[in-house]
């Protein structure tokens, strides 16, 4: 089989490897599509350390081609999406259902303390418990289940419910999935602040009640003037200035949620008296849980998420480095790798 192997910082080679065989509790998937994520970009550039060589890719879907001897409920030929987070199931966090915080987690092609080969490959081997059937959902849409699961988890962390007002800072793929996830919950009004005009247009088409161009003035003032301070300020960029904007637009008693991935050494100043006096929360949200992954697959299968507008480019294994460059320039939205022939 062909894989795109990250062999060093900034070096990725397409090479031939033996097709994996499943262990008793595993399945092998012929990868139909795998999304390209900012985490992959960080690993490629070395800002997130990994052991080389490694096959990245953790947002995937495909067809089961082999099943282990102990596997039930999944058969060869099933079309599935892959949850790349493999929890240990025995630590305190796992026992409480917080599998995203597992002390001993394994990541399939994604970020984690222990990383195994992922889905920038024609075939990938995974635990049977980490797949969800997707029916006739197109693989490039089903591959959104992992990032959408992160958004469902983030929405849970936000505390947003029906008729709660929201400001989303950033309208990349995650920001747009957050917008749709919160609209499914009945939130509103929802404001979206985004520099890129095409992404602002997509946000408006997906139901944003207010779309703000931050280059034309202070987005915090604009949102406050149009809809007032919001119940939840949600940042999906990962920069201190935009986190500050989400915080500044949050109303008394509200939540500021950090969804974007800041640099590990980033710092910012917060007035603790404001937190106390205004009854504010600042929250983080990390990855997804087994529950939110299942819910994400359900949302996609029900057509509650506009996946068609999010997937703007399909590429081959050889094209991944060039796709990283386009991602850095904010060209398009979701880039999806098609490793080989799939049905």
Rosetta silent file (secondary structure, phi, psi, omega in degrees, C-alpha in Angstrom):
SEQUENCE: XXXXXXXXXXXXXXXXXXXXXXXXXXXXXXXXXXXXXXXXXXXXXXXXXXXXXXXXXXXXXXXXXXXXXXXXXXXXXXXXXXXXXXXXXXXXXXXXXXXXXXXXXXXXXXXXXXXXXXXXXXXXXXXXXXXXXXXXXXXXXXXXXXXXXXXXXXXXXXXXXXXXXXXXXXXXXXXXXXXXXXXXXXXXXXXXXXXXXXXXXXXXXXXXXXXXXXXXXXXXXXXXXXXXXXXXXXXXXXXXXXXXXXXXXXXXXXXXXXXXXXXXXXXXXXXXXXXXXXXXXXXXXXXXXXXXXXXXXXXXXXXXXXXXXXXXXXXXXXXXXXXXXXXXXXXXXXXXXXXXXXX
SCORE:     score description
SCORE:     0.000 S_00000001
   1 L     0.000  159.202  178.226    0.000    0.000    0.000 S_00000001
   2 E   -97.506  139.176  176.306    1.021    3.656   -0.451 S_00000001
   3 E  -135.569  154.873  170.113    1.491    5.965    2.528 S_00000001
   4 E  -101.403  106.062 -173.995    2.637    9.558    2.999 S_00000001
   5 E  -100.253  127.369  173.518    5.341    9.224    5.655 S_00000001
   6 E   -82.307  109.342 -173.059    6.643   12.192    7.633 S_00000001
   7 E   -99.120  -17.075  178.162   10.361   11.374    7.774 S_00000001
   8 E  -169.349  174.012  178.154   11.686   14.621    9.288 S_00000001
   9 L   -60.465  122.649  178.814   10.606   18.195    9.953 S_00000001
  10 L    74.390   11.425 -179.153    9.267   19.499    6.652 S_00000001
  11 E  -126.385  118.518  178.949    9.929   16.225    4.818 S_00000001
  12 E  -131.351  127.777 -177.278    7.126   13.936    3.675 S_00000001
  13 E  -123.210  140.214  173.716    7.623   11.058    1.254 S_00000001
  14 E   -88.911  124.398 -174.981    5.131    8.772   -0.465 S_00000001
  15 E  -141.037  166.687  178.159    6.354    5.200   -0.098 S_00000001
  16 E   -94.729  137.406  175.434    5.216    1.587   -0.307 S_00000001
  17 L  -137.676  166.496  174.649    4.518   -0.460    2.834 S_00000001
  18 L   -70.689  141.795  176.370    2.942   -3.778    3.688 S_00000001
  19 L   -68.293  135.360 -177.753   -0.803   -3.659    4.180 S_00000001
  20 L   -69.961  153.771  174.332   -1.612   -4.007    7.921 S_00000001
  21 L  -112.364  141.686 -175.835   -3.320   -7.078    9.363 S_00000001
  22 L   -77.037  141.594  167.487   -5.877   -6.717   12.174 S_00000001
  23 L   -76.613  173.566 -174.163   -5.244   -7.931   15.704 S_00000001
  24 L   -53.763  -34.234 -176.967   -8.171   -9.808   17.335 S_00000001
  25 L  -104.253   20.473 -174.837   -9.950   -6.614   18.449 S_00000001
  26 E  -120.424  166.842  170.872   -9.103   -4.502   15.399 S_00000001
  27 E  -130.142  156.741  172.581  -10.295   -3.783   11.882 S_00000001
  28 E  -109.112  133.437 -176.840   -8.450   -2.667    8.773 S_00000001
  29 E  -116.331  130.801  167.402   -9.985    0.201    6.788 S_00000001
  30 E   -80.728  113.738 -171.316   -9.379    1.103    3.166 S_00000001
  31 E   -70.564  121.226  177.092   -9.211    4.886    3.545 S_00000001
  32 E   -89.426  -32.926  179.327  -11.718    6.647    1.343 S_00000001
  33 E  -162.797  147.449  176.814  -10.919   10.180    2.514 S_00000001
  34 E  -143.621  121.612  179.540   -8.855   11.897    5.206 S_00000001
  35 E   -69.866  150.309  174.872   -9.085   15.553    6.149 S_00000001
  36 L   -98.317  126.763 -171.648   -5.992   17.720    6.513 S_00000001
  37 L  -116.317  157.997  175.714   -5.901   19.419    9.914 S_00000001
  38 H   -60.201  -29.380  176.383   -3.898   22.253   11.462 S_00000001
  39 H   -62.221  -40.587  175.783   -2.474   19.650   13.853 S_00000001
  40 H   -59.234  -41.218  179.812   -0.936   17.876   10.852 S_00000001
  41 H   -62.739  -43.172  178.819    0.572   21.206    9.816 S_00000001
  42 H   -62.292  -41.423  178.664    2.103   21.743   13.282 S_00000001
  43 H   -65.517  -40.322  179.611    3.646   18.256   13.191 S_00000001
  44 H   -60.768  -40.737 -178.092    4.980   18.840    9.691 S_00000001
  45 H   -86.861   -5.705  177.071    6.729   22.036   10.778 S_00000001
  46 L    86.655    3.584  177.689    8.025   20.543   14.029 S_00000001
  47 L   -75.502  -14.125  169.022    6.083   22.822   16.359 S_00000001
  48 L  -124.486  113.574 -172.180    4.531   19.637   17.745 S_00000001
  49 L   -70.522  137.740  175.257    7.237   17.044   18.313 S_00000001
  50 L  -138.893  161.245  173.972    6.783   13.517   16.928 S_00000001
  51 L   -89.894  129.054 -178.814    9.023   10.493   16.471 S_00000001
  52 L   -92.956  151.696   -7.967    9.968    9.909   12.839 S_00000001
  53 L   -80.850  156.224  178.978    8.922    8.267   10.636 S_00000001
  54 E  -148.367  143.379  174.306    5.192    8.602   11.242 S_00000001
  55 E   -96.791  117.420  179.833    2.084    8.551    9.057 S_00000001
  56 L   -84.356 -171.715  178.718   -0.180   11.457    9.974 S_00000001
  57 L   101.832  111.208 -175.582   -3.887   11.886    9.241 S_00000001
  58 L  -134.500    5.847  178.879   -6.627   11.517   11.836 S_00000001
  59 E  -114.833   81.921 -167.111   -9.856   12.761   10.199 S_00000001
  60 E  -135.520  164.633  176.171  -10.829    9.780    8.089 S_00000001
  61 E  -151.883  155.160 -179.988  -13.496    7.452    6.774 S_00000001
  62 E  -179.203 -160.753 -175.399  -13.462    4.403    4.565 S_00000001
  63 E  -111.105  130.656  176.111  -14.468    0.786    4.019 S_00000001
  64 E   -67.876  128.370 -179.330  -13.707   -2.075    6.390 S_00000001
  65 E  -115.292  -17.326  179.105  -11.683   -4.703    4.511 S_00000001
  66 E  -154.435  144.658  179.939  -10.637   -7.079    7.325 S_00000001
  67 E  -128.408  145.967  177.960  -11.827   -7.769   10.873 S_00000001
  68 L   -72.298  165.490 -173.937  -10.094   -9.402   13.830 S_00000001
  69 L   -65.602  -23.877 -177.855  -11.215  -12.701   15.293 S_00000001
  70 L   -99.260    2.492 -173.511  -12.877  -11.101   18.344 S_00000001
  71 L   -81.900  132.086  172.251  -14.709   -8.316   16.503 S_00000001
  72 L  -128.246  154.440  176.580  -18.503   -8.249   16.490 S_00000001
  73 L    87.071  -11.805  177.519  -20.859   -5.615   15.148 S_00000001
  74 L  -131.430  135.003 -177.506  -18.543   -4.587   12.292 S_00000001
  75 L  -128.816  159.779  172.243  -18.107   -6.524    9.057 S_00000001
  76 L   -57.797  135.743 -177.975  -16.025   -6.319    5.912 S_00000001
  77 L    99.092  -16.889  177.689  -17.709   -3.952    3.521 S_00000001
  78 L   -65.958  138.947  175.010  -19.080   -1.633    6.217 S_00000001
  79 E   -93.995  125.398 -171.108  -18.584    2.063    5.512 S_00000001
  80 E  -139.020  158.786  167.153  -17.269    3.746    8.649 S_00000001
  81 E  -106.331  151.259 -174.306  -15.758    6.891   10.130 S_00000001
  82 E  -109.481  124.821  169.426  -12.721    6.628   12.386 S_00000001
  83 L   -88.283  114.647 -172.628  -12.355    8.158   15.845 S_00000001
  84 L   -81.852   -3.905 -178.728   -8.555    8.552   16.167 S_00000001
  85 E   -94.616  114.673 -177.852   -8.502    8.922   19.970 S_00000001
  86 E  -106.908  100.247 -178.825   -7.975    5.548   21.648 S_00000001
  87 L   -78.133  159.293 -179.386   -8.550    5.866   25.416 S_00000001
  88 L   -76.180  -27.941  178.924   -7.189    3.351   27.890 S_00000001
  89 L    82.185   -5.656 -175.734  -10.594    2.803   29.507 S_00000001
  90 L  -119.453  -16.270  179.973   -9.117    2.301   32.964 S_00000001
  91 L   -74.735  169.248 -177.307   -7.882    5.689   34.195 S_00000001
  92 H   -61.274  -39.620 -179.378  -10.083    7.945   36.330 S_00000001
  93 H   -64.147  -44.129  178.764  -10.900   10.261   33.418 S_00000001
  94 H   -61.420  -42.439 -178.589  -12.065    7.379   31.221 S_00000001
  95 H   -64.094  -24.871  178.396  -14.220    5.976   34.009 S_00000001
  96 L   -94.195    7.701  178.508  -15.933    9.364   34.285 S_00000001
  97 L    83.732    2.172 -179.392  -16.568    9.530   30.546 S_00000001
  98 L   -93.483   63.100 -173.972  -13.908   12.182   29.941 S_00000001
  99 H   -65.961  -21.172  177.691  -12.056   10.075   27.402 S_00000001
 100 H   -68.035  -18.155 -178.928  -10.526   13.176   25.799 S_00000001
 101 H  -105.512   12.977 -177.422   -8.445   13.633   28.971 S_00000001
 102 L   -48.552  133.624 -179.660   -7.284   10.008   29.210 S_00000001
 103 L   -71.205  -20.050 -172.971   -3.943    9.672   30.991 S_00000001
 104 L  -130.507   36.791 -173.980   -2.825    6.867   28.674 S_00000001
 105 L   -72.736  151.517  171.061   -4.422    7.714   25.336 S_00000001
 106 E  -114.028  136.294  178.750   -3.115    6.633   21.958 S_00000001
 107 E  -108.065  128.779  177.233   -3.628    8.898   18.952 S_00000001
 108 E   -89.527   96.048  177.614   -4.054    7.399   15.488 S_00000001
 109 L    75.782    4.482 -178.210   -2.187    9.866   13.291 S_00000001
 110 L  -118.624 -166.361 -177.413   -2.983   12.833   15.556 S_00000001
 111 L   -79.816  137.835  178.504   -1.528   14.701   18.508 S_00000001
 112 L   174.197  170.022  177.450   -0.865   12.761   21.692 S_00000001
 113 L   -69.370  -31.758  175.834    1.744   11.361   24.032 S_00000001
 114 E  -125.819  119.755 -175.655    1.666    8.101   22.044 S_00000001
 115 E  -120.205  130.989  174.243    1.072    8.363   18.312 S_00000001
 116 E  -117.113  167.696 -173.700    0.671    5.478   15.869 S_00000001
 117 L   -57.852  138.145 -175.731    0.376    5.562   12.082 S_00000001
 118 L  -108.251 -145.702 -162.800   -2.714    7.289   10.770 S_00000001
 119 L  -107.727   12.989  166.200   -4.772    7.688    7.627 S_00000001
 120 L   -79.940   62.587 -172.496   -2.563    9.481    5.107 S_00000001
 121 E  -161.165  161.488  178.470   -2.399    5.983    3.664 S_00000001
 122 L   -73.469  -28.029  178.412   -4.422    3.620    1.543 S_00000001
 123 E  -138.446  148.865  177.341   -5.128    1.396    4.564 S_00000001
 124 E  -141.507  143.743  179.431   -5.138    1.941    8.332 S_00000001
 125 E  -104.075  130.558 -174.960   -5.530   -0.470   11.263 S_00000001
 126 E  -143.317  156.976  172.526   -7.728    0.667   14.168 S_00000001
 127 E   -62.768  140.017 -177.540   -9.547   -0.733   17.212 S_00000001
 128 H   -61.150  -29.685  179.886  -13.027   -1.890   16.253 S_00000001
 129 H   -72.338   -5.283 -178.181  -14.524    0.227   19.028 S_00000001
 130 H  -102.196   14.964  177.907  -13.247    3.380   17.336 S_00000001
 131 E  -119.697  150.130  175.285  -15.396    3.205   14.230 S_00000001
 132 E  -128.291  134.621  179.438  -18.958    4.320   13.564 S_00000001
 133 E   -68.585  140.055 -176.888  -21.003    3.217   10.574 S_00000001
 134 L  -117.487    2.987  179.406  -21.828    6.042    8.159 S_00000001
 135 L    61.296 -133.404 -177.641  -24.180    4.311    5.717 S_00000001
 136 L   -95.306   16.168  177.537  -24.116    5.928    2.280 S_00000001
 137 L   -60.741  130.279  177.625  -22.590    9.199    3.521 S_00000001
 138 L   -56.586  143.278 -175.095  -19.839   10.256    1.075 S_00000001
 139 H   -62.505  -35.689 -179.935  -16.411    9.581    2.551 S_00000001
 140 H   -67.622  -25.396  174.311  -15.237   13.190    2.171 S_00000001
 141 H   -81.458  -42.267 -179.596  -18.234   14.246    4.278 S_00000001
 142 H   -63.105  -27.631  179.186  -17.859   11.390    6.775 S_00000001
 143 L   -65.764  -13.966  177.320  -14.228   12.411    7.300 S_00000001
 144 L   -79.448   -4.213 -175.436  -15.558   15.548    9.016 S_00000001
 145 H   -60.476  -38.718 -178.955  -16.854   13.436   11.919 S_00000001
 146 H   -66.561  -55.008  178.087  -13.679   13.883   13.973 S_00000001
 147 H   -63.243  -33.449  176.823  -13.449   17.705   13.809 S_00000001
 148 H   -66.369  -37.265  175.132  -17.220   17.930   14.161 S_00000001
 149 H   -60.058  -36.055  175.042  -16.976   15.739   17.269 S_00000001
 150 H   -64.074  -37.975  179.371  -14.523   18.292   18.653 S_00000001
 151 H   -69.685  -38.323  177.088  -17.086   21.015   17.944 S_00000001
 152 H   -63.179  -41.902  176.538  -19.871   19.070   19.673 S_00000001
 153 H   -63.141  -42.181  178.881  -17.610   18.697   22.711 S_00000001
 154 H   -62.718  -40.325  178.309  -16.788   22.415   22.533 S_00000001
 155 H   -62.601  -38.179  175.136  -20.478   23.281   22.358 S_00000001
 156 H   -60.971  -43.685 -179.278  -21.016   21.221   25.509 S_00000001
 157 H   -66.937  -28.081 -177.136  -18.213   23.134   27.221 S_00000001
 158 H   -70.479  -24.092 -176.648  -19.671   26.481   26.110 S_00000001
 159 L    74.625    8.886 -175.858  -22.872   25.975   28.081 S_00000001
 160 L   -75.591  135.000  176.498  -24.822   27.470   25.180 S_00000001
 161 L  -130.814 -163.029 -177.743  -28.491   26.548   24.903 S_00000001
 162 L   -59.638  134.336  175.289  -31.614   27.767   23.164 S_00000001
 163 L    65.271   12.955  172.279  -31.754   31.517   22.496 S_00000001
 164 L   -80.131  137.846 -179.951  -28.298   32.111   24.011 S_00000001
 165 L   -85.177  146.551 -173.069  -26.325   34.754   22.130 S_00000001
 166 E  -141.094  144.333  167.752  -22.892   33.855   20.777 S_00000001
 167 E  -121.177  121.999  177.233  -19.919   35.535   19.136 S_00000001
 168 E  -104.918  121.376 -179.206  -17.599   33.248   17.138 S_00000001
 169 E   -98.992  102.312 -178.063  -14.195   34.751   16.416 S_00000001
 170 L   113.340  133.802 -177.761  -12.901   33.082   13.257 S_00000001
 171 L  -130.863   46.182  167.576  -14.684   31.304   10.400 S_00000001
 172 L   -77.340 -167.565 -179.078  -12.315   28.633    9.223 S_00000001
 173 H   -55.234  -42.716  179.876  -13.568   25.037    8.996 S_00000001
 174 H   -68.756  -42.780  178.792  -13.841   24.692   12.780 S_00000001
 175 H   -59.976  -39.924 -179.829  -15.513   28.069   13.197 S_00000001
 176 H   -72.184  -33.481  174.642  -18.075   27.197   10.538 S_00000001
 177 H   -71.645  -34.725  174.398  -18.755   23.809   12.115 S_00000001
 178 H   -61.879  -42.965  178.564  -19.135   25.529   15.498 S_00000001
 179 H   -56.490  -48.209 -178.089  -21.650   27.895   13.903 S_00000001
 180 H   -69.763  -37.727  178.810  -23.730   24.997   12.581 S_00000001
 181 H   -61.860  -43.553 -178.401  -23.429   22.984   15.792 S_00000001
 182 H   -72.145  -33.642  176.057  -24.699   25.904   17.876 S_00000001
 183 H   -65.604  -36.398  175.823  -27.517   26.659   15.436 S_00000001
 184 H   -62.140  -24.389  178.577  -28.611   23.033   15.799 S_00000001
 185 L   -87.764   -2.940  179.344  -28.895   23.764   19.532 S_00000001
 186 L    85.927   14.360  178.587  -31.148   26.742   18.922 S_00000001
 187 L   -67.757  152.388  175.691  -28.572   29.380   19.869 S_00000001
 188 L   165.969  150.402   -0.839  -29.105   32.895   18.611 S_00000001
 189 L   -73.796  155.837  178.639  -28.335   35.469   17.657 S_00000001
 190 E  -119.545  123.165  175.394  -24.901   34.305   16.498 S_00000001
 191 E  -102.639  144.163  176.958  -22.264   36.781   15.337 S_00000001
 192 E  -127.924  127.754  176.704  -19.188   35.699   13.365 S_00000001
 193 E  -109.184  126.810 -175.732  -16.036   37.811   13.007 S_00000001
 194 L  -157.084  135.092 -179.624  -13.694   36.848   10.151 S_00000001
 195 L   -72.792  -39.253 -173.114  -11.104   38.653    8.014 S_00000001
 196 L   -75.503  124.675 -176.249  -11.495   36.579    4.860 S_00000001
 197 H   -64.284  -36.050 -179.967  -14.417   37.788    2.693 S_00000001
 198 H   -66.936  -39.208  178.956  -15.160   34.347    1.216 S_00000001
 199 H   -69.647  -34.761  175.013  -15.365   32.787    4.659 S_00000001
 200 H   -62.702  -39.480  179.775  -17.641   35.604    5.830 S_00000001
 201 H   -63.384  -43.380  178.919  -19.887   34.834    2.865 S_00000001
 202 H   -64.321  -40.700  178.818  -20.049   31.139    3.784 S_00000001
 203 H   -59.336  -41.962  178.572  -20.793   32.047    7.413 S_00000001
 204 H   -64.737  -41.010  179.575  -23.730   34.166    6.288 S_00000001
 205 H   -65.650  -29.263 -179.219  -25.007   31.357    4.055 S_00000001
 206 L   -86.775    3.150  170.636  -24.774   28.946    6.994 S_00000001
 207 L   108.615   10.932  175.072  -27.009   31.127    9.114 S_00000001
 208 L   -61.139  134.367 -179.793  -24.870   33.629   11.005 S_00000001
 209 L   -78.968  -23.989  178.865  -27.139   36.456   12.176 S_00000001
 210 E  -146.091  127.996  176.865  -24.333   38.999   12.044 S_00000001
 211 E  -117.209  127.869 -171.182  -21.099   38.790   10.024 S_00000001
 212 E  -119.298  134.314  172.582  -18.319   41.199   10.972 S_00000001
 213 L   -96.709  106.538 -175.502  -15.214   42.292    9.058 S_00000001
 214 H   -68.018  -12.483  177.638  -12.642   43.062   11.796 S_00000001
 215 H   -76.250  -13.757 -177.476  -10.544   45.092    9.333 S_00000001
 216 H   -96.380    2.719 -179.828  -13.281   47.739    9.230 S_00000001
 217 L   154.823  178.308 -178.790  -13.268   48.478   12.950 S_00000001
 218 L   -66.813  115.466 -178.201  -13.234   46.951   16.402 S_00000001
 219 H   -64.902  -29.148  178.721  -15.276   43.734   16.111 S_00000001
 220 H   -63.977  -45.563  178.962  -16.071   43.830   19.824 S_00000001
 221 H   -64.196  -41.855 -179.347  -17.693   47.244   19.479 S_00000001
 222 H   -61.911  -46.056 -179.618  -19.560   46.179   16.341 S_00000001
 223 H   -65.936  -42.101  178.317  -20.977   43.063   17.976 S_00000001
 224 H   -62.205  -39.770 -179.441  -21.889   44.955   21.144 S_00000001
 225 H   -68.234  -37.221 -173.685  -23.628   47.646   19.090 S_00000001
 226 H   -84.289  -43.898 -176.328  -25.574   45.169   16.940 S_00000001
 227 H  -130.065   -3.153  178.396  -26.573   42.425   19.384 S_00000001
 228 L    88.738  175.001  173.001  -25.045   43.424   22.726 S_00000001
 229 L   -58.674  146.682 -171.165  -22.634   41.498   24.968 S_00000001
 230 E  -107.467  156.666  178.106  -23.035   37.759   24.335 S_00000001
 231 E   -67.336  -28.669  179.090  -23.647   34.777   26.571 S_00000001
 232 E  -144.467  124.514  172.027  -20.643   33.022   25.036 S_00000001
 233 E  -101.445  119.357 -172.561  -17.577   34.390   23.288 S_00000001
 234 E  -118.829  120.150 -177.437  -15.964   31.549   21.334 S_00000001
 235 E  -103.273  127.632 -177.629  -12.457   31.863   19.874 S_00000001
 236 L  -127.048   25.204 -179.164  -11.402   29.460   17.098 S_00000001
 237 L  -105.325  -43.614  179.507   -8.198   31.085   15.825 S_00000001
 238 L    96.384   21.398  179.372   -5.671   30.378   18.580 S_00000001
 239 L  -117.566  146.247 -178.569   -4.184   33.860   18.955 S_00000001
 240 H   -59.053  -45.448 -179.664   -4.044   35.985   22.090 S_00000001
 241 H   -59.240  -37.936 -179.553   -5.608   39.083   20.437 S_00000001
 242 H   -77.797  -30.170  171.633   -8.613   37.086   19.205 S_00000001
 243 H   -63.067  -40.037  178.283   -8.974   35.323   22.558 S_00000001
 244 H   -62.342  -40.137  177.896   -9.051   38.801   24.088 S_00000001
 245 H   -61.705  -44.009  179.006  -11.818   39.794   21.668 S_00000001
 246 H   -62.239  -38.767  178.727  -13.905   36.777   22.673 S_00000001
 247 H   -67.740  -43.901 -175.513  -13.373   37.662   26.321 S_00000001
 248 H   -66.918  -27.031 -177.481  -14.174   41.347   25.850 S_00000001
 249 L   -91.108   -4.404 -178.635  -17.485   40.646   24.103 S_00000001
 250 E   -76.818  131.894 -178.398  -18.669   38.168   26.771 S_00000001
 251 E   -75.665  165.272  172.882  -21.527   39.446   28.926 S_00000001
 252 E   -54.882  136.933 -179.640  -21.698   39.319   32.712 S_00000001
 253 E    78.134    5.215 -175.612  -22.349   35.774   33.826 S_00000001
 254 E   -97.746 -177.176 -177.892  -21.162   34.437   30.475 S_00000001
 255 E  -120.925  136.991  168.825  -18.485   32.057   29.222 S_00000001
 256 E  -107.418  124.679 -174.690  -15.412   32.658   27.113 S_00000001
 257 E  -116.435  128.970  177.687  -14.349   29.459   25.347 S_00000001
 258 E   -99.124  106.439  178.479  -10.933   28.829   23.775 S_00000001
 259 L  -100.350  -39.013  177.311  -11.340   26.423   20.860 S_00000001
 260 L   -63.499  155.545 -176.228   -8.395   27.580   18.732 S_00000001
 261 L   -95.949  105.265  178.334   -4.977   26.130   19.578 S_00000001
 262 L   -74.853  164.185  172.005   -2.676   28.816   21.040 S_00000001
 263 L   -64.202  147.951 -174.557    1.094   28.484   21.070 S_00000001
 264 L   -63.593  -26.325 -178.744    2.268   26.549   24.110 S_00000001
 265 L  -101.069   10.031  179.949    4.229   29.515   25.467 S_00000001
 266 L   -70.086  143.633  176.722    1.511   32.124   24.812 S_00000001
 267 L  -136.061  158.064  174.111    0.371   34.229   27.771 S_00000001
 268 L  -151.521  157.701 -178.617   -2.240   36.927   28.331 S_00000001
 269 L   -97.277  134.013  176.045   -3.341   39.154   31.179 S_00000001
 270 L  -128.739  135.162  177.905   -6.752   38.792   32.792 S_00000001
 271 L   -79.925  109.811 -176.984   -8.103   41.000   35.567 S_00000001
 272 H   -63.194  -27.453  178.136   -9.175   38.531   38.297 S_00000001
 273 H   -65.093  -37.130  177.570  -11.502   41.129   39.819 S_00000001
 274 H   -61.863  -42.025  178.289  -13.461   41.202   36.555 S_00000001
 275 H   -60.155  -45.386 -179.539  -13.858   37.439   36.707 S_00000001
 276 H   -65.842  -52.774 -169.844  -15.072   37.686   40.284 S_00000001
 277 H   -72.712  -31.816 -177.953  -17.295   40.751   39.962 S_00000001
 278 L   -99.479    6.037  174.845  -18.853   39.826   36.603 S_00000001
 279 L    55.789   48.281 -173.750  -19.297   36.134   37.425 S_00000001
 280 L   -97.597  153.528  172.024  -17.326   35.116   34.324 S_00000001
 281 E  -120.006  139.218  167.362  -15.954   31.778   33.167 S_00000001
 282 E  -118.503  122.633 -173.825  -12.961   31.208   30.900 S_00000001
 283 E  -127.189  151.856  169.508  -12.892   27.666   29.606 S_00000001
 284 E  -106.481  168.124  175.462  -10.804   25.504   27.349 S_00000001
 285 L  -146.476  127.292 -175.590  -11.965   22.585   25.244 S_00000001
 286 L  -122.910  123.030  169.479   -9.729   19.755   24.113 S_00000001
 287 L    57.917 -143.460 -174.660  -10.377   17.202   21.386 S_00000001
 288 L  -143.710  167.577  175.864  -13.474   14.987   21.502 S_00000001
 289 L  -113.503  169.837  176.429  -14.985   12.126   23.444 S_00000001
 290 H   -60.713  -36.082  179.421  -16.370    8.816   22.253 S_00000001
 291 H   -66.284  -46.686 -176.003  -19.861   10.206   22.865 S_00000001
 292 H   -70.519  -26.959  174.468  -19.377   13.412   20.867 S_00000001
 293 H   -65.167  -45.335  178.297  -17.868   11.450   17.964 S_00000001
 294 H   -61.005  -41.777  179.177  -20.979    9.280   17.793 S_00000001
 295 H   -65.173  -37.339  179.193  -23.178   12.379   17.908 S_00000001
 296 H   -63.262  -43.588  177.404  -21.135   13.996   15.125 S_00000001
 297 H   -60.145  -41.375  179.516  -21.666   10.990   12.854 S_00000001
 298 H   -62.918  -43.357  178.864  -25.393   11.187   13.582 S_00000001
 299 H   -61.027  -42.346  179.310  -25.512   14.899   12.707 S_00000001
 300 H   -66.156  -43.011 -178.021  -23.746   14.260    9.409 S_00000001
 301 H   -67.172  -29.654  179.432  -25.977   11.319    8.509 S_00000001
 302 L   -83.692   -4.025 -178.986  -29.093   13.373    9.253 S_00000001
 303 L    74.492   22.526 -179.385  -27.907   16.194    7.006 S_00000001
 304 L   -81.801   -8.138  179.914  -27.792   18.678    9.887 S_00000001
 305 L  -122.192  131.895  177.388  -24.330   19.866    8.810 S_00000001
 306 L   -81.293   85.638 -179.716  -23.553   21.447    5.431 S_00000001
 307 H   -74.833  -32.131 -176.388  -20.478   19.335    4.640 S_00000001
 308 H   -57.800  -40.543 -178.135  -20.575   20.128    0.921 S_00000001
 309 H   -74.882  -21.743 -177.072  -19.668   23.780    1.495 S_00000001
 310 H   -81.773  -36.051 -177.994  -16.841   22.896    3.892 S_00000001
 311 E   -86.017  107.995 -174.894  -14.918   20.518    1.619 S_00000001
 312 E  -110.630   -4.400 -176.758  -13.315   22.756   -0.999 S_00000001
 313 E  -157.850  132.819  172.873  -10.419   20.638   -2.243 S_00000001
 314 E  -114.922  133.106 -173.714   -9.585   16.962   -2.808 S_00000001
 315 E  -134.214  166.761  174.661   -5.914   16.000   -3.168 S_00000001
 316 L   -95.915  175.153 -179.426   -3.665   12.955   -3.465 S_00000001
 317 H   -59.023  -36.706 -177.615   -0.975   11.775   -1.060 S_00000001
 318 H   -68.977  -19.536 -172.245    1.736   13.550   -3.050 S_00000001
 319 H   -92.067   -0.103 -173.471   -0.052   16.890   -2.734 S_00000001
 320 H   -60.908  -47.211  179.355   -0.110   17.134    1.077 S_00000001
 321 H   -57.441  -40.813  177.750    2.949   19.449    1.480 S_00000001
 322 H   -65.582  -35.511  178.255    1.510   21.880   -1.075 S_00000001
 323 H   -64.792  -36.280  176.223   -1.831   21.723    0.735 S_00000001
 324 H   -58.932  -42.206  179.841   -0.075   22.739    3.959 S_00000001
 325 H   -63.401  -41.732  178.533    1.211   25.854    2.203 S_00000001
 326 H   -67.000  -34.542  176.091   -2.267   26.749    0.991 S_00000001
 327 H   -61.655  -42.481 -179.675   -3.614   26.228    4.512 S_00000001
 328 H   -63.771  -26.542  178.177   -1.074   28.719    5.857 S_00000001
 329 L   -93.146    8.152  179.568   -2.355   31.227    3.312 S_00000001
 330 L    57.218   36.917  178.375   -5.988   30.536    4.328 S_00000001
 331 L   -87.422  120.755  179.470   -6.820   29.376    0.802 S_00000001
 332 L    72.764 -167.610  179.168  -10.123   27.533    0.699 S_00000001
 333 L  -117.050 -109.377 -173.551  -11.619   25.614    3.591 S_00000001
 334 E   -84.254  126.796  175.508  -11.302   21.860    4.208 S_00000001
 335 E  -101.070  131.728 -174.433   -8.717   19.956    2.189 S_00000001
 336 E  -123.825  129.123  178.105   -9.346   16.215    1.966 S_00000001
 337 E   -86.049  130.928  172.179   -6.835   13.556    0.935 S_00000001
 338 L  -109.964   98.156 -171.315   -8.070   10.737   -1.319 S_00000001
 339 L   -65.931  -30.954 -177.799   -5.274    8.156   -0.866 S_00000001
 340 L  -164.121 -164.908  177.402   -6.366    5.772   -3.633 S_00000001
 341 L   -66.995  133.550  177.389   -9.341    4.336   -5.453 S_00000001
 342 L  -144.699  159.942  178.533  -12.407    4.095   -3.180 S_00000001
 343 L  -119.365    0.000    0.000  -16.120    3.484   -3.569 S_00000001
